[in-house]
Amino acid sequence: MAGVLVLALVPFGAVADAWQERADWSEIFRANEASGTLLVVDKRDGTTTTLVHDGERARQRFVPASTFKIPHTLFVLDADVVEDEFQVFPWDGVERDFPQWNADHDLRSGMRLSVVWLYQLFARELGEEREKSYLEAIDYGNADIGDDVENFWLEEDMLEITAEEQIEFLERLYRNELPFDEADQRLVKDLMITAAGSDWILRGKTGWSGKLGWWVGWVERPSGPVFFALNMETPNRMADLPKRQGIVNEALRTIEALPPEA
């Protein structure tokens, strides 16, 4: 029993030696001409298996970009900056490079289309003090917002997080263990749904800083969840963005976390 208790207290990162490097995932990255990391924590059937491509990079912090919309949505719901998923925020009339952003939005469309101006509005409403307090409360990355409340999750040298820390955060959200109302956590998880089948649900969020791309989330199966966090360089900018989901999907199929047709 004592041995079990000691193991339970060991932090996630301390058991990194048990991570399994996947040579076949290296081939997936190579075939996509991509440089990055993919960390997968498979919790099906009551066990935990941690698989990785480039474990060293999985412990390196990077700007979260729009993956930060996951916790950011929890912040604004908790602070009553947003009433619910139906509240509509009018477009400010500023034409932006992504045409789908040039419209009114609510939480659901803001998450699905990754509308930056909407979350910059939320950041101004929250303010530096509350942003910092929430980040520290959930132990998110380095919890550093710098001196730019509208861009701290988008620019380098401010907020940063590792792939490993992304999964630690997502696991807590999956279990409704973050310091927010359970209803708000369930809503955010609903907003994260990107695909589903008869016996699986894929929840995730992309991110892109202009240089770095993210795809984080999990697949829910009757036997348990499979968490994933990918980050990769995007030297070809938008041309590289489809590789994020493509690489993860291919890797998840190798462990039958996603069906072949997903």
ChimeraX commands (.cxc) that place a marker at each C-alpha (Angstrom):
marker #1 position 0.00,0.00,0.00 radius 0.5
marker #1 position 2.83,2.42,0.84 radius 0.5
marker #1 position 4.31,1.88,-2.60 radius 0.5
marker #1 position 1.00,2.75,-4.22 radius 0.5
marker #1 position 0.73,5.96,-2.22 radius 0.5
marker #1 position 4.23,7.07,-3.17 radius 0.5
marker #1 position 3.51,6.47,-6.85 radius 0.5
marker #1 position 0.30,8.46,-6.64 radius 0.5
marker #1 position 2.19,11.47,-5.33 radius 0.5
marker #1 position 4.80,11.48,-8.08 radius 0.5
marker #1 position 4.16,14.43,-10.43 radius 0.5
marker #1 position 3.45,13.73,-14.09 radius 0.5
marker #1 position 6.81,15.08,-15.26 radius 0.5
marker #1 position 8.76,12.97,-12.78 radius 0.5
marker #1 position 7.71,9.77,-14.54 radius 0.5
marker #1 position 8.85,11.06,-17.93 radius 0.5
marker #1 position 11.39,8.24,-18.08 radius 0.5
marker #1 position 8.40,5.96,-18.66 radius 0.5
marker #1 position 7.46,7.85,-21.81 radius 0.5
marker #1 position 7.65,5.67,-24.90 radius 0.5
marker #1 position 9.26,7.28,-27.94 radius 0.5
marker #1 position 7.41,6.30,-31.10 radius 0.5
marker #1 position 9.71,5.81,-34.08 radius 0.5
marker #1 position 6.69,5.45,-36.38 radius 0.5
marker #1 position 5.47,8.91,-35.35 radius 0.5
marker #1 position 8.85,10.31,-36.37 radius 0.5
marker #1 position 8.08,8.98,-39.82 radius 0.5
marker #1 position 4.72,10.78,-39.79 radius 0.5
marker #1 position 6.44,14.09,-38.98 radius 0.5
marker #1 position 9.10,13.42,-41.62 radius 0.5
marker #1 position 6.50,12.59,-44.28 radius 0.5
marker #1 position 4.77,15.90,-43.50 radius 0.5
marker #1 position 8.08,17.81,-43.55 radius 0.5
marker #1 position 7.24,19.01,-40.04 radius 0.5
marker #1 position 9.36,19.74,-36.99 radius 0.5
marker #1 position 7.65,19.51,-33.62 radius 0.5
marker #1 position 6.48,17.29,-30.80 radius 0.5
marker #1 position 3.47,15.12,-30.10 radius 0.5
marker #1 position 2.66,13.89,-26.60 radius 0.5
marker #1 position -0.19,11.41,-26.06 radius 0.5
marker #1 position -1.46,10.15,-22.70 radius 0.5
marker #1 position -3.68,7.11,-23.23 radius 0.5
marker #1 position -5.93,6.37,-20.25 radius 0.5
marker #1 position -8.11,3.67,-21.74 radius 0.5
marker #1 position -8.96,0.52,-19.82 radius 0.5
marker #1 position -7.93,1.96,-16.45 radius 0.5
marker #1 position -4.23,2.21,-17.34 radius 0.5
marker #1 position -1.96,5.11,-18.35 radius 0.5
marker #1 position 0.42,4.88,-21.30 radius 0.5
marker #1 position 2.44,7.93,-22.34 radius 0.5
marker #1 position 3.68,8.06,-25.92 radius 0.5
marker #1 position 5.80,10.80,-27.46 radius 0.5
marker #1 position 7.64,12.08,-30.46 radius 0.5
marker #1 position 10.50,14.32,-29.27 radius 0.5
marker #1 position 10.15,14.13,-25.50 radius 0.5
marker #1 position 12.66,16.94,-24.93 radius 0.5
marker #1 position 10.54,19.39,-26.90 radius 0.5
marker #1 position 7.40,18.19,-25.09 radius 0.5
marker #1 position 8.90,19.73,-21.92 radius 0.5
marker #1 position 9.80,23.03,-23.61 radius 0.5
marker #1 position 7.49,26.01,-23.16 radius 0.5
marker #1 position 6.02,27.90,-26.09 radius 0.5
marker #1 position 3.40,30.61,-26.52 radius 0.5
marker #1 position -0.04,28.89,-26.34 radius 0.5
marker #1 position -1.68,31.06,-29.02 radius 0.5
marker #1 position -5.37,30.24,-29.39 radius 0.5
marker #1 position -5.22,27.04,-27.34 radius 0.5
marker #1 position -5.48,29.58,-24.51 radius 0.5
marker #1 position -9.10,30.11,-25.54 radius 0.5
marker #1 position -9.92,27.00,-23.51 radius 0.5
marker #1 position -8.98,28.43,-20.09 radius 0.5
marker #1 position -9.77,31.98,-21.22 radius 0.5
marker #1 position -13.39,30.97,-21.78 radius 0.5
marker #1 position -13.55,29.61,-18.25 radius 0.5
marker #1 position -12.17,32.91,-16.94 radius 0.5
marker #1 position -14.80,35.07,-18.65 radius 0.5
marker #1 position -17.66,32.79,-17.61 radius 0.5
marker #1 position -16.50,32.80,-14.00 radius 0.5
marker #1 position -16.07,36.61,-14.00 radius 0.5
marker #1 position -19.51,37.16,-15.62 radius 0.5
marker #1 position -17.87,38.94,-18.55 radius 0.5
marker #1 position -19.97,36.53,-20.64 radius 0.5
marker #1 position -23.42,35.43,-19.52 radius 0.5
marker #1 position -23.65,32.21,-21.54 radius 0.5
marker #1 position -22.96,30.68,-24.95 radius 0.5
marker #1 position -25.86,32.60,-26.50 radius 0.5
marker #1 position -24.67,36.13,-25.74 radius 0.5
marker #1 position -23.73,37.87,-29.00 radius 0.5
marker #1 position -20.84,40.32,-29.21 radius 0.5
marker #1 position -21.13,42.80,-32.11 radius 0.5
marker #1 position -18.30,43.09,-34.60 radius 0.5
marker #1 position -16.36,46.33,-34.17 radius 0.5
marker #1 position -16.33,46.99,-37.92 radius 0.5
marker #1 position -12.56,46.58,-38.30 radius 0.5
marker #1 position -11.77,44.49,-41.39 radius 0.5
marker #1 position -9.38,41.66,-40.54 radius 0.5
marker #1 position -7.42,39.19,-42.67 radius 0.5
marker #1 position -9.76,36.29,-41.89 radius 0.5
marker #1 position -13.17,37.14,-43.42 radius 0.5
marker #1 position -15.06,34.87,-41.01 radius 0.5
marker #1 position -13.95,37.12,-38.14 radius 0.5
marker #1 position -15.70,40.13,-39.68 radius 0.5
marker #1 position -19.09,39.45,-38.12 radius 0.5
marker #1 position -20.88,39.28,-34.79 radius 0.5
marker #1 position -19.81,36.32,-32.64 radius 0.5
marker #1 position -20.73,34.34,-29.55 radius 0.5
marker #1 position -18.66,31.86,-27.55 radius 0.5
marker #1 position -19.40,28.95,-29.85 radius 0.5
marker #1 position -18.43,30.70,-33.08 radius 0.5
marker #1 position -15.57,32.47,-31.32 radius 0.5
marker #1 position -14.08,29.13,-30.30 radius 0.5
marker #1 position -14.81,27.34,-33.57 radius 0.5
marker #1 position -13.40,30.13,-35.76 radius 0.5
marker #1 position -10.71,31.16,-33.25 radius 0.5
marker #1 position -11.79,34.82,-33.33 radius 0.5
marker #1 position -8.90,36.77,-31.86 radius 0.5
marker #1 position -10.64,40.16,-31.56 radius 0.5
marker #1 position -13.39,38.62,-29.42 radius 0.5
marker #1 position -10.92,37.27,-26.88 radius 0.5
marker #1 position -8.96,40.52,-26.93 radius 0.5
marker #1 position -12.23,42.20,-25.95 radius 0.5
marker #1 position -12.60,39.69,-23.12 radius 0.5
marker #1 position -9.01,40.35,-21.98 radius 0.5
marker #1 position -9.66,44.08,-21.75 radius 0.5
marker #1 position -12.79,43.40,-19.70 radius 0.5
marker #1 position -10.96,41.06,-17.35 radius 0.5
marker #1 position -7.89,43.29,-16.95 radius 0.5
marker #1 position -4.35,42.39,-15.96 radius 0.5
marker #1 position -5.04,41.65,-12.30 radius 0.5
marker #1 position -7.80,39.13,-12.89 radius 0.5
marker #1 position -5.99,37.50,-15.82 radius 0.5
marker #1 position -2.92,36.96,-13.65 radius 0.5
marker #1 position -4.98,35.71,-10.72 radius 0.5
marker #1 position -6.81,33.14,-12.84 radius 0.5
marker #1 position -3.58,31.91,-14.47 radius 0.5
marker #1 position -2.00,31.37,-11.08 radius 0.5
marker #1 position -5.12,29.68,-9.73 radius 0.5
marker #1 position -4.98,27.00,-12.42 radius 0.5
marker #1 position -1.15,26.83,-12.53 radius 0.5
marker #1 position -1.14,27.43,-16.29 radius 0.5
marker #1 position 2.36,27.39,-17.80 radius 0.5
marker #1 position 4.52,30.24,-16.53 radius 0.5
marker #1 position 1.39,32.37,-15.75 radius 0.5
marker #1 position 3.18,35.43,-17.20 radius 0.5
marker #1 position 1.06,38.06,-18.96 radius 0.5
marker #1 position 3.87,40.58,-19.44 radius 0.5
marker #1 position 2.64,44.14,-20.01 radius 0.5
marker #1 position 0.26,43.55,-22.93 radius 0.5
marker #1 position -3.12,42.31,-21.75 radius 0.5
marker #1 position -4.49,42.09,-25.31 radius 0.5
marker #1 position -1.74,39.87,-26.71 radius 0.5
marker #1 position -0.01,37.99,-23.89 radius 0.5
marker #1 position -1.14,34.57,-25.19 radius 0.5
marker #1 position -0.16,35.42,-28.79 radius 0.5
marker #1 position 3.31,36.95,-28.51 radius 0.5
marker #1 position 6.62,35.36,-27.50 radius 0.5
marker #1 position 8.31,36.07,-24.16 radius 0.5
marker #1 position 5.07,36.31,-22.20 radius 0.5
marker #1 position 2.68,33.42,-21.49 radius 0.5
marker #1 position 4.25,30.05,-22.33 radius 0.5
marker #1 position 3.29,26.42,-21.74 radius 0.5
marker #1 position 4.68,22.97,-22.56 radius 0.5
marker #1 position 2.89,20.13,-24.31 radius 0.5
marker #1 position 3.15,18.22,-21.03 radius 0.5
marker #1 position 1.51,21.08,-19.12 radius 0.5
marker #1 position -1.23,21.35,-21.75 radius 0.5
marker #1 position -2.19,17.75,-21.08 radius 0.5
marker #1 position -2.06,18.21,-17.32 radius 0.5
marker #1 position -4.52,21.10,-17.70 radius 0.5
marker #1 position -6.77,19.15,-20.08 radius 0.5
marker #1 position -6.92,16.18,-17.72 radius 0.5
marker #1 position -8.18,18.43,-14.94 radius 0.5
marker #1 position -10.80,19.90,-17.27 radius 0.5
marker #1 position -11.88,16.43,-18.38 radius 0.5
marker #1 position -12.49,15.48,-14.74 radius 0.5
marker #1 position -14.19,18.83,-13.90 radius 0.5
marker #1 position -11.45,19.45,-11.33 radius 0.5
marker #1 position -10.55,23.04,-12.22 radius 0.5
marker #1 position -11.55,25.79,-9.74 radius 0.5
marker #1 position -14.65,26.79,-11.72 radius 0.5
marker #1 position -18.32,25.85,-11.68 radius 0.5
marker #1 position -18.83,22.38,-13.08 radius 0.5
marker #1 position -21.48,23.76,-15.45 radius 0.5
marker #1 position -18.92,26.15,-16.96 radius 0.5
marker #1 position -16.38,23.36,-17.38 radius 0.5
marker #1 position -18.98,21.21,-19.10 radius 0.5
marker #1 position -19.91,24.09,-21.41 radius 0.5
marker #1 position -16.30,24.66,-22.44 radius 0.5
marker #1 position -15.92,20.96,-23.19 radius 0.5
marker #1 position -19.04,21.14,-25.34 radius 0.5
marker #1 position -17.58,24.11,-27.24 radius 0.5
marker #1 position -14.45,22.06,-27.92 radius 0.5
marker #1 position -16.20,19.27,-29.85 radius 0.5
marker #1 position -14.81,19.08,-33.39 radius 0.5
marker #1 position -15.89,15.60,-34.52 radius 0.5
marker #1 position -17.73,12.53,-33.26 radius 0.5
marker #1 position -18.71,9.01,-34.20 radius 0.5
marker #1 position -20.92,6.32,-32.75 radius 0.5
marker #1 position -18.46,5.52,-29.95 radius 0.5
marker #1 position -16.02,8.43,-29.84 radius 0.5
marker #1 position -15.92,12.22,-29.42 radius 0.5
marker #1 position -12.99,14.44,-30.40 radius 0.5
marker #1 position -12.56,17.65,-28.42 radius 0.5
marker #1 position -9.74,20.03,-29.23 radius 0.5
marker #1 position -8.44,23.50,-29.98 radius 0.5
marker #1 position -5.94,24.75,-32.52 radius 0.5
marker #1 position -3.47,27.53,-32.00 radius 0.5
marker #1 position -1.12,29.50,-34.23 radius 0.5
marker #1 position 1.27,32.28,-33.34 radius 0.5
marker #1 position 2.40,32.88,-36.92 radius 0.5
marker #1 position 5.52,30.79,-36.27 radius 0.5
marker #1 position 4.20,27.95,-34.13 radius 0.5
marker #1 position 1.14,25.74,-34.48 radius 0.5
marker #1 position -0.74,23.80,-31.77 radius 0.5
marker #1 position -3.44,21.14,-31.71 radius 0.5
marker #1 position -4.46,19.96,-28.24 radius 0.5
marker #1 position -7.39,18.01,-26.85 radius 0.5
marker #1 position -8.57,14.48,-26.30 radius 0.5
marker #1 position -10.59,11.62,-27.76 radius 0.5
marker #1 position -13.30,10.20,-25.52 radius 0.5
marker #1 position -13.93,6.47,-25.83 radius 0.5
marker #1 position -16.15,4.20,-23.71 radius 0.5
marker #1 position -12.93,2.68,-22.35 radius 0.5
marker #1 position -11.48,6.08,-21.39 radius 0.5
marker #1 position -9.87,9.25,-22.79 radius 0.5
marker #1 position -6.77,9.68,-24.94 radius 0.5
marker #1 position -5.17,13.12,-24.47 radius 0.5
marker #1 position -2.89,14.73,-27.03 radius 0.5
marker #1 position -0.80,17.87,-27.42 radius 0.5
marker #1 position 1.10,18.73,-30.58 radius 0.5
marker #1 position 3.17,21.79,-31.33 radius 0.5
marker #1 position 5.16,22.33,-34.50 radius 0.5
marker #1 position 7.05,24.95,-36.43 radius 0.5
marker #1 position 5.15,26.58,-39.32 radius 0.5
marker #1 position 7.83,27.99,-41.68 radius 0.5
marker #1 position 5.30,27.89,-44.55 radius 0.5
marker #1 position 2.79,29.75,-42.38 radius 0.5
marker #1 position -0.84,28.99,-43.31 radius 0.5
marker #1 position 0.19,26.24,-45.73 radius 0.5
marker #1 position 1.47,24.26,-42.74 radius 0.5
marker #1 position -1.67,24.59,-40.61 radius 0.5
marker #1 position -3.56,21.52,-41.92 radius 0.5
marker #1 position -0.60,19.40,-40.85 radius 0.5
marker #1 position -1.46,19.90,-37.19 radius 0.5
marker #1 position -4.64,17.82,-37.20 radius 0.5
marker #1 position -3.33,15.58,-39.97 radius 0.5
marker #1 position -0.29,14.46,-38.00 radius 0.5
marker #1 position -2.27,13.91,-34.80 radius 0.5
marker #1 position -5.05,12.02,-36.57 radius 0.5
marker #1 position -2.56,9.71,-38.26 radius 0.5
marker #1 position -0.71,9.09,-35.00 radius 0.5
marker #1 position -3.93,8.43,-33.07 radius 0.5
marker #1 position -5.00,5.89,-35.70 radius 0.5
marker #1 position -1.79,3.92,-35.05 radius 0.5
marker #1 position -3.06,3.26,-31.50 radius 0.5
marker #1 position -6.72,2.90,-32.58 radius 0.5
marker #1 position -7.77,6.00,-30.66 radius 0.5
marker #1 position -9.47,7.25,-33.83 radius 0.5
marker #1 position -11.15,5.09,-36.45 radius 0.5
marker #1 position -9.65,4.96,-39.98 radius 0.5
marker #1 position -12.39,7.16,-41.42 radius 0.5
marker #1 position -12.07,9.97,-38.85 radius 0.5
marker link #1:1,2 radius 0.2
marker link #1:2,3 radius 0.2
marker link #1:3,4 radius 0.2
marker link #1:4,5 radius 0.2
marker link #1:5,6 radius 0.2
marker link #1:6,7 radius 0.2
marker link #1:7,8 radius 0.2
marker link #1:8,9 radius 0.2
marker link #1:9,10 radius 0.2
marker link #1:10,11 radius 0.2
marker link #1:11,12 radius 0.2
marker link #1:12,13 radius 0.2
marker link #1:13,14 radius 0.2
marker link #1:14,15 radius 0.2
marker link #1:15,16 radius 0.2
marker link #1:16,17 radius 0.2
marker link #1:17,18 radius 0.2
marker link #1:18,19 radius 0.2
marker link #1:19,20 radius 0.2
marker link #1:20,21 radius 0.2
marker link #1:21,22 radius 0.2
marker link #1:22,23 radius 0.2
marker link #1:23,24 radius 0.2
marker link #1:24,25 radius 0.2
marker link #1:25,26 radius 0.2
marker link #1:26,27 radius 0.2
marker link #1:27,28 radius 0.2
marker link #1:28,29 radius 0.2
marker link #1:29,30 radius 0.2
marker link #1:30,31 radius 0.2
marker link #1:31,32 radius 0.2
marker link #1:32,33 radius 0.2
marker link #1:33,34 radius 0.2
marker link #1:34,35 radius 0.2
marker link #1:35,36 radius 0.2
marker link #1:36,37 radius 0.2
marker link #1:37,38 radius 0.2
marker link #1:38,39 radius 0.2
marker link #1:39,40 radius 0.2
marker link #1:40,41 radius 0.2
marker link #1:41,42 radius 0.2
marker link #1:42,43 radius 0.2
marker link #1:43,44 radius 0.2
marker link #1:44,45 radius 0.2
marker link #1:45,46 radius 0.2
marker link #1:46,47 radius 0.2
marker link #1:47,48 radius 0.2
marker link #1:48,49 radius 0.2
marker link #1:49,50 radius 0.2
marker link #1:50,51 radius 0.2
marker link #1:51,52 radius 0.2
marker link #1:52,53 radius 0.2
marker link #1:53,54 radius 0.2
marker link #1:54,55 radius 0.2
marker link #1:55,56 radius 0.2
marker link #1:56,57 radius 0.2
marker link #1:57,58 radius 0.2
marker link #1:58,59 radius 0.2
marker link #1:59,60 radius 0.2
marker link #1:60,61 radius 0.2
marker link #1:61,62 radius 0.2
marker link #1:62,63 radius 0.2
marker link #1:63,64 radius 0.2
marker link #1:64,65 radius 0.2
marker link #1:65,66 radius 0.2
marker link #1:66,67 radius 0.2
marker link #1:67,68 radius 0.2
marker link #1:68,69 radius 0.2
marker link #1:69,70 radius 0.2
marker link #1:70,71 radius 0.2
marker link #1:71,72 radius 0.2
marker link #1:72,73 radius 0.2
marker link #1:73,74 radius 0.2
marker link #1:74,75 radius 0.2
marker link #1:75,76 radius 0.2
marker link #1:76,77 radius 0.2
marker link #1:77,78 radius 0.2
marker link #1:78,79 radius 0.2
marker link #1:79,80 radius 0.2
marker link #1:80,81 radius 0.2
marker link #1:81,82 radius 0.2
marker link #1:82,83 radius 0.2
marker link #1:83,84 radius 0.2
marker link #1:84,85 radius 0.2
marker link #1:85,86 radius 0.2
marker link #1:86,87 radius 0.2
marker link #1:87,88 radius 0.2
marker link #1:88,89 radius 0.2
marker link #1:89,90 radius 0.2
marker link #1:90,91 radius 0.2
marker link #1:91,92 radius 0.2
marker link #1:92,93 radius 0.2
marker link #1:93,94 radius 0.2
marker link #1:94,95 radius 0.2
marker link #1:95,96 radius 0.2
marker link #1:96,97 radius 0.2
marker link #1:97,98 radius 0.2
marker link #1:98,99 radius 0.2
marker link #1:99,100 radius 0.2
marker link #1:100,101 radius 0.2
marker link #1:101,102 radius 0.2
marker link #1:102,103 radius 0.2
marker link #1:103,104 radius 0.2
marker link #1:104,105 radius 0.2
marker link #1:105,106 radius 0.2
marker link #1:106,107 radius 0.2
marker link #1:107,108 radius 0.2
marker link #1:108,109 radius 0.2
marker link #1:109,110 radius 0.2
marker link #1:110,111 radius 0.2
marker link #1:111,112 radius 0.2
marker link #1:112,113 radius 0.2
marker link #1:113,114 radius 0.2
marker link #1:114,115 radius 0.2
marker link #1:115,116 radius 0.2
marker link #1:116,117 radius 0.2
marker link #1:117,118 radius 0.2
marker link #1:118,119 radius 0.2
marker link #1:119,120 radius 0.2
marker link #1:120,121 radius 0.2
marker link #1:121,122 radius 0.2
marker link #1:122,123 radius 0.2
marker link #1:123,124 radius 0.2
marker link #1:124,125 radius 0.2
marker link #1:125,126 radius 0.2
marker link #1:126,127 radius 0.2
marker link #1:127,128 radius 0.2
marker link #1:128,129 radius 0.2
marker link #1:129,130 radius 0.2
marker link #1:130,131 radius 0.2
marker link #1:131,132 radius 0.2
marker link #1:132,133 radius 0.2
marker link #1:133,134 radius 0.2
marker link #1:134,135 radius 0.2
marker link #1:135,136 radius 0.2
marker link #1:136,137 radius 0.2
marker link #1:137,138 radius 0.2
marker link #1:138,139 radius 0.2
marker link #1:139,140 radius 0.2
marker link #1:140,141 radius 0.2
marker link #1:141,142 radius 0.2
marker link #1:142,143 radius 0.2
marker link #1:143,144 radius 0.2
marker link #1:144,145 radius 0.2
marker link #1:145,146 radius 0.2
marker link #1:146,147 radius 0.2
marker link #1:147,148 radius 0.2
marker link #1:148,149 radius 0.2
marker link #1:149,150 radius 0.2
marker link #1:150,151 radius 0.2
marker link #1:151,152 radius 0.2
marker link #1:152,153 radius 0.2
marker link #1:153,154 radius 0.2
marker link #1:154,155 radius 0.2
marker link #1:155,156 radius 0.2
marker link #1:156,157 radius 0.2
marker link #1:157,158 radius 0.2
marker link #1:158,159 radius 0.2
marker link #1:159,160 radius 0.2
marker link #1:160,161 radius 0.2
marker link #1:161,162 radius 0.2
marker link #1:162,163 radius 0.2
marker link #1:163,164 radius 0.2
marker link #1:164,165 radius 0.2
marker link #1:165,166 radius 0.2
marker link #1:166,167 radius 0.2
marker link #1:167,168 radius 0.2
marker link #1:168,169 radius 0.2
marker link #1:169,170 radius 0.2
marker link #1:170,171 radius 0.2
marker link #1:171,172 radius 0.2
marker link #1:172,173 radius 0.2
marker link #1:173,174 radius 0.2
marker link #1:174,175 radius 0.2
marker link #1:175,176 radius 0.2
marker link #1:176,177 radius 0.2
marker link #1:177,178 radius 0.2
marker link #1:178,179 radius 0.2
marker link #1:179,180 radius 0.2
marker link #1:180,181 radius 0.2
marker link #1:181,182 radius 0.2
marker link #1:182,183 radius 0.2
marker link #1:183,184 radius 0.2
marker link #1:184,185 radius 0.2
marker link #1:185,186 radius 0.2
marker link #1:186,187 radius 0.2
marker link #1:187,188 radius 0.2
marker link #1:188,189 radius 0.2
marker link #1:189,190 radius 0.2
marker link #1:190,191 radius 0.2
marker link #1:191,192 radius 0.2
marker link #1:192,193 radius 0.2
marker link #1:193,194 radius 0.2
marker link #1:194,195 radius 0.2
marker link #1:195,196 radius 0.2
marker link #1:196,197 radius 0.2
marker link #1:197,198 radius 0.2
marker link #1:198,199 radius 0.2
marker link #1:199,200 radius 0.2
marker link #1:200,201 radius 0.2
marker link #1:201,202 radius 0.2
marker link #1:202,203 radius 0.2
marker link #1:203,204 radius 0.2
marker link #1:204,205 radius 0.2
marker link #1:205,206 radius 0.2
marker link #1:206,207 radius 0.2
marker link #1:207,208 radius 0.2
marker link #1:208,209 radius 0.2
marker link #1:209,210 radius 0.2
marker link #1:210,211 radius 0.2
marker link #1:211,212 radius 0.2
marker link #1:212,213 radius 0.2
marker link #1:213,214 radius 0.2
marker link #1:214,215 radius 0.2
marker link #1:215,216 radius 0.2
marker link #1:216,217 radius 0.2
marker link #1:217,218 radius 0.2
marker link #1:218,219 radius 0.2
marker link #1:219,220 radius 0.2
marker link #1:220,221 radius 0.2
marker link #1:221,222 radius 0.2
marker link #1:222,223 radius 0.2
marker link #1:223,224 radius 0.2
marker link #1:224,225 radius 0.2
marker link #1:225,226 radius 0.2
marker link #1:226,227 radius 0.2
marker link #1:227,228 radius 0.2
marker link #1:228,229 radius 0.2
marker link #1:229,230 radius 0.2
marker link #1:230,231 radius 0.2
marker link #1:231,232 radius 0.2
marker link #1:232,233 radius 0.2
marker link #1:233,234 radius 0.2
marker link #1:234,235 radius 0.2
marker link #1:235,236 radius 0.2
marker link #1:236,237 radius 0.2
marker link #1:237,238 radius 0.2
marker link #1:238,239 radius 0.2
marker link #1:239,240 radius 0.2
marker link #1:240,241 radius 0.2
marker link #1:241,242 radius 0.2
marker link #1:242,243 radius 0.2
marker link #1:243,244 radius 0.2
marker link #1:244,245 radius 0.2
marker link #1:245,246 radius 0.2
marker link #1:246,247 radius 0.2
marker link #1:247,248 radius 0.2
marker link #1:248,249 radius 0.2
marker link #1:249,250 radius 0.2
marker link #1:250,251 radius 0.2
marker link #1:251,252 radius 0.2
marker link #1:252,253 radius 0.2
marker link #1:253,254 radius 0.2
marker link #1:254,255 radius 0.2
marker link #1:255,256 radius 0.2
marker link #1:256,257 radius 0.2
marker link #1:257,258 radius 0.2
marker link #1:258,259 radius 0.2
marker link #1:259,260 radius 0.2
marker link #1:260,261 radius 0.2
marker link #1:261,262 radius 0.2
view
